[in-house]
Amino acid sequence: MQLALSNGNDKIELPYGIKRAESYFRLALSRLHNCGLFNEDNGVICRRCVVVGNGGVLRNKTLGEKIDSYDVVIRMNNGPVRGYEEDVGRRTTFRLFYPESIFSDPIHYDPDTIVVLLVFKPHDLRWLWSILNGHKINTNGFWKKPALKMIYKVNQIRILNPIIIRKTAHEWLQFPTKFSRKEKPQHPTTGLIAITLAFHICNEVHLAGFKYNFTDRNGSLHYYGNETMSEMIENGYHNIIAEQKFLKSLIDKQFVVSLT
């Protein structure tokens, strides 16, 4: 999806617009080879898409072959494919990320993947600009150390239109447009943003890996690694309960199909 420098984005500041950060967006975009997600001549009219979350519910479900059968497979952050193919599949069409969550180990490189940057702060755009120009990465201003190199080629990189994140936060989750100084701002998860994107580019949307068990604090948070549900529950920047309720309503209304 092409990043619009208007479309309301220029009237709203980051994280869900580009006001006061237009120059950073233009600089970053000037280095990219393409702004669109699809080639104009790919010939696909109706797309069946699956959004693959990173939830521990995917473990031992052997959904890999099913996931690979979709026209478009959307993943997020550093959810690995290598070593987990039987449960999560092999193909990745789009992978949404931010600087702190992108792969840096070349072992995860996939030449058929388009990676899509979610921009939450000016540092994210400066990071991309530095990456694309081979400059040293300034790690100040990030909540954890960002990737210091990009394993993907320039023609595989895109920037997500902020309107997608804006719709997720304000239209879907009904988050306020402003938080008081006493409140910690809440933002939608990459997973829910990915689902919003899927509704814009797909005719049929299925989900996998989006179910969480909040009653078991020691349960597996992801299908990979050792993080537990307690870390998700204690994350004040996301309202996971609100997201789970919203996803349940989408499933109950049959707007999406959940494979897990």
C-alpha positions as CSV (number, residue, x, y, z in Angstrom):
1,M,0.0,0.0,0.0
2,Q,1.4,3.3,-1.1
3,L,2.4,5.7,1.7
4,A,0.2,8.8,1.2
5,L,1.8,12.1,2.1
6,S,-1.7,13.5,2.3
7,N,-5.0,11.5,2.9
8,G,-5.2,13.1,6.4
9,N,-1.7,11.9,7.4
10,D,-0.2,15.4,7.1
11,K,-2.7,16.7,9.7
12,I,-1.8,14.1,12.4
13,E,1.5,13.8,14.2
14,L,3.4,10.5,14.7
15,P,2.7,7.8,15.6
16,Y,-0.3,7.6,13.3
17,G,0.4,10.4,10.9
18,I,3.3,12.3,9.4
19,K,2.9,15.9,10.6
20,R,6.2,17.4,11.6
21,A,8.0,14.3,10.2
22,E,7.3,14.8,6.5
23,S,10.9,15.3,5.7
24,Y,11.9,12.0,7.3
25,F,9.2,10.2,5.4
26,R,10.3,11.7,2.1
27,L,13.9,11.0,2.7
28,A,13.2,7.3,3.5
29,L,10.8,6.9,0.6
30,S,13.4,8.4,-1.8
31,R,15.7,5.5,-1.2
32,L,13.0,2.8,-1.8
33,H,12.5,1.2,-5.2
34,N,8.8,0.7,-4.8
35,C,6.0,2.0,-2.6
36,G,3.3,-0.5,-3.5
37,L,2.8,-4.0,-2.0
38,F,1.9,-5.8,-5.2
39,N,3.2,-5.6,-8.8
40,E,0.6,-4.1,-11.0
41,D,0.8,-7.1,-13.4
42,N,0.5,-9.9,-10.9
43,G,-2.9,-10.8,-12.3
44,V,-4.6,-11.8,-9.0
45,I,-8.1,-10.5,-8.7
46,C,-9.3,-12.3,-5.6
47,R,-6.8,-13.0,-2.8
48,R,-7.2,-15.5,0.0
49,C,-5.0,-14.3,2.8
50,V,-3.9,-15.8,6.2
51,V,-2.4,-13.6,8.9
52,V,-0.1,-15.7,11.1
53,G,0.3,-14.5,14.6
54,N,3.1,-15.6,16.9
55,G,0.9,-17.1,19.6
56,G,2.0,-20.3,21.4
57,V,-1.3,-21.8,20.3
58,L,0.4,-22.7,17.0
59,R,2.6,-25.2,18.7
60,N,2.0,-28.8,17.5
61,K,-1.0,-27.8,15.3
62,T,0.8,-28.9,12.1
63,L,-0.9,-26.1,10.1
64,G,2.2,-25.4,8.0
65,E,0.9,-27.0,4.8
66,K,-2.5,-25.3,5.2
67,I,-0.9,-21.9,5.8
68,D,1.3,-22.2,2.7
69,S,-1.8,-22.8,0.5
70,Y,-3.0,-19.2,0.8
71,D,-2.4,-16.6,-1.9
72,V,-0.9,-14.2,0.7
73,V,0.8,-15.1,4.0
74,I,1.3,-12.2,6.4
75,R,3.6,-12.5,9.4
76,M,4.9,-10.1,11.9
77,N,8.1,-9.1,13.7
78,N,10.7,-11.8,14.3
79,G,8.4,-14.8,14.3
80,P,10.7,-17.4,12.7
81,V,9.8,-19.8,9.9
82,R,13.0,-21.8,9.9
83,G,12.7,-24.8,12.2
84,Y,9.0,-24.4,12.7
85,E,7.8,-25.1,9.1
86,E,5.5,-28.0,10.1
87,D,3.4,-25.7,12.4
88,V,3.7,-22.3,10.7
89,G,4.5,-23.0,7.0
90,R,7.4,-21.9,4.8
91,R,6.0,-19.0,2.8
92,T,6.0,-15.3,3.8
93,T,4.5,-12.7,1.4
94,F,4.6,-9.8,3.8
95,R,6.3,-9.4,7.2
96,L,5.4,-6.3,9.3
97,F,8.1,-5.0,11.6
98,Y,9.6,-2.1,13.5
99,P,13.4,-1.5,14.0
100,E,13.4,-3.4,17.3
101,S,11.7,-6.5,15.9
102,I,13.3,-7.2,12.5
103,F,15.6,-10.1,11.9
104,S,19.3,-9.4,11.8
105,D,20.6,-12.9,11.3
106,P,20.9,-13.8,7.6
107,I,19.7,-17.3,8.4
108,H,16.2,-15.9,8.3
109,Y,16.5,-14.2,4.9
110,D,13.7,-15.0,2.4
111,P,14.1,-13.5,-1.1
112,D,10.3,-13.8,-1.7
113,T,9.3,-11.7,1.3
114,I,8.4,-8.0,1.3
115,V,9.1,-6.4,4.7
116,V,6.9,-3.5,5.8
117,L,8.1,-1.0,8.3
118,L,5.6,0.3,10.9
119,V,6.6,3.8,11.9
120,F,5.9,4.9,15.5
121,K,8.6,7.5,16.0
122,P,11.0,9.7,14.0
123,H,13.8,7.4,15.2
124,D,12.3,4.6,13.1
125,L,12.7,6.6,9.9
126,R,16.2,7.8,10.8
127,W,17.0,4.2,11.4
128,L,15.8,3.2,8.0
129,W,17.6,6.1,6.3
130,S,20.8,5.1,8.0
131,I,20.4,1.4,7.1
132,L,19.7,2.3,3.4
133,N,22.7,4.6,3.2
134,G,25.2,2.4,5.1
135,H,25.6,4.8,8.0
136,K,26.3,3.9,11.6
137,I,23.1,3.3,13.5
138,N,22.3,5.6,16.4
139,T,20.6,3.3,19.0
140,N,19.3,6.2,21.2
141,G,15.6,6.6,21.4
142,F,14.6,2.9,21.0
143,W,13.0,0.9,23.7
144,K,15.4,-1.9,23.0
145,K,18.4,-2.2,20.7
146,P,17.3,-2.1,17.1
147,A,18.8,-4.2,14.3
148,L,22.1,-2.8,13.2
149,K,21.9,-4.2,9.6
150,M,19.2,-5.1,7.2
151,I,19.3,-8.6,5.8
152,Y,16.7,-7.8,3.1
153,K,17.4,-6.0,-0.1
154,V,16.2,-2.5,-0.9
155,N,13.6,-3.7,-3.4
156,Q,12.0,-5.8,-0.6
157,I,11.4,-2.9,1.8
158,R,8.2,-0.8,2.2
159,I,6.7,1.6,4.7
160,L,3.2,1.1,5.9
161,N,0.7,4.0,5.3
162,P,0.0,5.4,8.9
163,I,-3.7,5.4,8.1
164,I,-3.7,1.6,8.6
165,I,-2.4,1.9,12.1
166,R,-4.8,4.9,12.7
167,K,-7.8,2.8,11.7
168,T,-6.7,-0.1,13.9
169,A,-6.3,2.2,17.0
170,H,-9.2,4.6,16.6
171,E,-11.9,2.8,14.5
172,W,-11.4,-0.8,15.6
173,L,-10.1,-0.5,19.2
174,Q,-11.7,2.9,20.0
175,F,-8.5,4.1,21.6
176,P,-8.6,7.9,22.3
177,T,-6.7,10.1,20.0
178,K,-4.9,11.7,23.0
179,F,-3.8,10.4,26.3
180,S,-3.4,12.5,29.4
181,R,0.1,12.9,30.9
182,K,-0.8,10.5,33.7
183,E,-1.8,7.8,31.3
184,K,0.6,5.4,29.4
185,P,-0.4,5.6,25.7
186,Q,-1.7,2.4,24.3
187,H,-1.0,1.2,20.8
188,P,-2.4,-1.7,18.8
189,T,-0.2,-4.8,18.4
190,T,1.6,-5.5,15.2
191,G,-0.7,-8.5,14.8
192,L,-3.9,-6.5,14.8
193,I,-2.4,-3.9,12.4
194,A,-1.5,-6.8,10.1
195,I,-5.2,-7.9,10.2
196,T,-6.3,-4.4,9.3
197,L,-3.9,-4.4,6.4
198,A,-5.3,-7.8,5.3
199,F,-8.8,-6.4,5.1
200,H,-7.5,-3.7,2.7
201,I,-5.7,-6.0,0.3
202,C,-7.5,-9.3,0.6
203,N,-10.9,-10.6,-0.4
204,E,-10.9,-13.4,2.3
205,V,-9.0,-13.2,5.6
206,H,-8.1,-16.2,7.8
207,L,-6.2,-16.1,11.1
208,A,-3.8,-18.4,12.8
209,G,-2.0,-18.0,16.1
210,F,-4.0,-15.2,17.7
211,K,-5.5,-17.0,20.7
212,Y,-4.0,-16.4,24.2
213,N,-4.7,-18.1,27.5
214,F,-4.7,-15.3,30.1
215,T,-5.4,-17.7,33.0
216,D,-2.0,-19.4,32.7
217,R,0.7,-16.8,33.4
218,N,3.4,-19.5,32.8
219,G,2.0,-20.6,29.5
220,S,3.9,-20.1,26.2
221,L,3.5,-16.7,24.8
222,H,5.0,-17.6,21.4
223,Y,5.3,-20.7,19.3
224,Y,9.0,-20.1,19.6
225,G,11.3,-19.1,22.5
226,N,10.7,-19.3,26.3
227,E,8.6,-16.1,26.9
228,T,5.5,-16.6,29.0
229,M,2.1,-15.1,29.1
230,S,3.0,-13.0,32.2
231,E,5.2,-10.8,29.9
232,M,2.2,-10.1,27.7
233,I,-0.1,-9.4,30.6
234,E,2.3,-7.0,32.2
235,N,2.8,-5.0,28.9
236,G,1.1,-1.7,29.5
237,Y,1.5,-0.4,25.9
238,H,-1.1,-2.9,24.5
239,N,-4.6,-3.7,25.5
240,I,-4.6,-7.4,24.8
241,I,-8.0,-8.1,26.4
242,A,-9.6,-5.4,24.2
243,E,-7.9,-6.9,21.1
244,Q,-9.1,-10.4,22.0
245,K,-12.7,-9.3,22.4
246,F,-12.5,-7.5,19.1
247,L,-11.1,-10.5,17.3
248,K,-13.8,-12.7,18.9
249,S,-16.4,-10.4,17.5
250,L,-14.9,-10.6,14.0
251,I,-14.9,-14.4,14.2
252,D,-18.4,-14.6,15.6
253,K,-19.7,-12.3,12.8
254,Q,-17.8,-14.6,10.3
255,F,-15.8,-11.6,9.0
256,V,-12.7,-13.8,9.5
257,V,-12.0,-17.5,10.0
258,S,-9.7,-18.6,12.8
259,L,-7.6,-21.7,12.1
260,T,-6.7,-22.0,15.7
